[in-house]
């Protein structure tokens, strides 16, 4: 996950939500610009990038629904695995 917030805000967010994944602090918006997700307001759009082991982008989800994001993510990973684009963990 990438956020244009600073490290302090990201750390607070992670603790409040018991996040078990890393959050990249990108206050200079370098990564957000590189991936084309910076909106006109200066905030990053909530897009999900599925990146293969070779570093190539396999799919970009541009309509992320926070309420179902976890289930949607799991379903897309299953779909990509079914197509042989990623490996399933055993």
N, C-alpha and C positions, 0 to 999 in steps of 0.2 A: 504494500500500500504506500502511496506517495501522497503527501499533504504539503500545501504551500505554507502551512503554519510552521513556527519555529520548534526546536527540539523540546522546549519546556511545555508548550501547549500539547504537542504530540504525546509526550510522556504522561501528562495529566489525563488526556483522553484514553490512552491505553490502560492506565490503572483503573479509571472509572468504569471502563467497559470490559475489563479483564481480558484484553486482547492477548492472544497467544501467538501473534505473528508480528514481524517487524514493521515499523512505519518509518519511511524515509522522510526526514524533514527537508523540505525544498523551499525555504523562504526566499531564495534568489530566483525561484521559478525556472531554473535551468532545465530540469527534467520535464516539468509540465510543458514548457515550450517545445522541447525536443519531441515529445509525443503528441503535440498538437491539441492538448486538452485545456489550455488556458482560455478561460472565457473572457468576454469583454469587461466583466467586473473585476478581473484579476484573480478570481478563484478558479480552481481546477474543476473541470466537469467530472462527474462520477462515472467514468468509463472503466470497464474491466478489459485488460489485455491478457490474452492467453498466449503464452510464449513457450515454444517447444524447446527441447533440450539443446537444439542447435542454435538457439537465439532468434529464430525466425518467429514473427508474429503469426499465430494460427487463426486467431479470431479476435475481433474487437466488439464488445457488447457496449453499445452507446445508450441503451435504455435500461439503466440499472434501477430497480425498485428496492429501496432499502428494506422494506418489510419482508421480501422474499429473496434477497440477494444471496443468502447462504444456500438455499435450496436450488436457486437458479445456477449458481456456480457449480454445485455438485452435479447437476444435470448436464451442464455443458461439458464438464470434465469427462463424464461418462460417455457422452456423445463423441468427443474427440478420441477417447480410448477405443470405442467401438469402431471408429474409422481407422484405427492404427496410427493415429498421429501422435499419441502419447502413450506411455506405458502405465498400466495399473499397478499400484503397490500391492504386494501380497501380504 
